[in-house]
Amino acid sequence: MIVPIKVHYATLALFALADRSPTDDPLSLRSISEQYDIPLPFLTQIFQQLRAAGLVTSTRGPAGGFRLARSATRIRIVDVAEAVGFQPDLQGERLGGAPAQQLLANQWLKIERDVFRSLEETTLHDLLSQRTPVATMFYI
């Protein structure tokens, strides 16, 4: 399964929101765009979909921006993917032909189902807990 770039960017942007303290100011699309090198017009479109899906909330004004609408433990990666329109074809095509073709097609379908199951089971919080801490360097 190849993950569409829109799903990748949406997940990355929500990861940025999940990485912030709930008491922090909302995060602007411009700062997400600059930090993760996501084109701002594309990010704006993605956030319209994320907001419509109830995954983010927005605050207007000079200190405005976006926050997660619910806890990172309650946002699954599949929720993000579906919010931006990704619907994998888990039915598979019925291929005729040689048994080897059928065998291979069934294997690809099994792999796709396994990946989709992983998307259903993984939350933003899970992703945050897998990251490697950045070493802090102090200068005197």
Residue pairs with C-beta under 8 A, 6 or more apart in sequence:
1 88
1 111
1 112
1 115
1 116
3 81
3 86
4 84
4 86
6 42
6 46
6 84
6 85
6 86
7 80
7 81
7 84
7 86
9 36
9 38
9 42
9 43
9 46
10 46
10 49
10 50
10 80
10 81
10 83
10 84
11 77
11 80
11 81
11 124
11 127
12 36
12 38
13 32
13 36
13 38
13 43
13 46
13 47
13 50
14 50
14 55
14 56
14 68
14 75
14 80
14 124
15 124
15 127
15 128
16 27
16 32
16 35
16 36
17 27
17 32
17 56
17 66
17 67
17 68
18 68
18 72
18 75
18 124
18 125
18 127
18 128
19 128
20 27
20 67
22 67
25 63
25 65
26 58
26 59
26 63
26 64
26 65
26 66
26 67
27 65
27 66
27 67
28 64
28 65
28 66
29 40
29 43
29 44
29 47
29 65
29 66
30 40
31 65
32 38
32 43
33 39
33 40
33 43
46 84
47 56
47 58
47 66
49 83
49 84
49 85
50 56
50 80
50 83
50 84
51 57
51 58
51 66
52 83
53 79
53 82
53 83
54 69
54 70
55 68
55 69
55 70
55 75
55 79
55 80
55 83
56 66
56 67
56 68
56 69
57 66
57 67
57 68
57 69
58 64
58 65
58 66
59 65
59 66
59 67
68 75
68 124
71 125
72 123
72 124
72 125
72 128
73 123
73 124
73 125
74 123
75 123
75 124
75 125
76 119
76 120
76 121
76 122
76 123
77 119
77 120
77 122
77 123
77 124
77 127
78 116
78 119
78 120
80 124
81 119
88 112
88 116
89 112
90 109
90 112
90 113
90 116
92 105
92 106
92 108
92 109
92 112
93 105
95 101
95 102
95 105
